[in-house]
Amino acid sequence: MSSVSLGTALLLAFTGTTAGAEPHTPRVHRVSTAVDGTQADGASTAATTTPNGRFVAFRSSATNLVPEGITHPGTYAYIRDLRTGEVTKIEAALSTPRLSADGRWATYTDWGVRKINVFLTDMTTGTRTRVGGDAQDTAGSPDISANGRYIAYTWSGHPQFPTRIDVYDRETGTRETVSAGPADSARDMGNASISGDGRQVAYQDNGTGDVWVADRTTGTQTEADDGTPSTVVQLSADGRVLAMDSADGSYVRELRTGRVQHFPGVRVLAVSPDGQRLLLRDGQSNLTLRNLHGGRETPVGHGSAGERSVSGHGRSVVYATEDPDVVPGDTNGVYDVFQWRSR
């Protein structure tokens, strides 16, 4: 069996070339810059993307990404339109926004009157709506459907009530609870992930480690874990594939067939909207895009990423790294957000 040298392996990892192929410049560009290309003067991380890869949301402590700057030192949320280059700051956001497919609707957490709550902003009009109940409620960890109509989130009212999973309907202004458990349960439910059409919501029971998928149309609850305590990573937009983490590694379940694939030694970070590709990270923080059916793997880069970081059909991936050699001219010495695009 032939071997691959360390130098060749590094070339494969950072350029995406294949052994014996001519070197080429990877299709990677930096997202966390100002409109004119000025590099950020602070670290940028925690990126998410829309299914078409056009809009990227991220967090940054930079002061120079938008002309108006910042009002006080801190970390802010930004959304970049990669088609126009426009960068928009959402100052009142404590988390990276989750975006609808067209980039119009952004949901995130922020301080309410007294407690942290979930908000929804129409990026076209600037209208902001509190999603997670009244001022006495606490809500967090929002996820949004593709059309921006449904927002799934964790809700807790008073300390004596366990955290549950609710879904807000933007069109009707109503809320429904989709998590289920024993009536006397004091266990918290959390980490909701919603399908693109808003029909299915995956979540975890933080007490037992069970993972459930609620079907809002049929009202059914289906257990999706592999029998070990697990946490939700991401439900694919088409509602067919659910990625989870457990003590014995990451794994994915195809919900229609029940097929489970385990990935020991690596973590599954995200699933493409069509459920066909997974973003994996090994112990050295190398990122790899894997075809779920066939197993082909493509090196992406080195760094960190999370759920909703892969666009449709795995055409692009957004991730953060402090490596200075990803693109020319990176001299700021901090984490930046990049978009990798497949050939």
Summary of the structure (lengths in Angstrom):
residues: 343
radius of gyration: 20.2
end to end distance: 28.5
largest distance: 64.9
contacts: 1149
relative contact order: 0.13
helix: 4%
strand: 43%
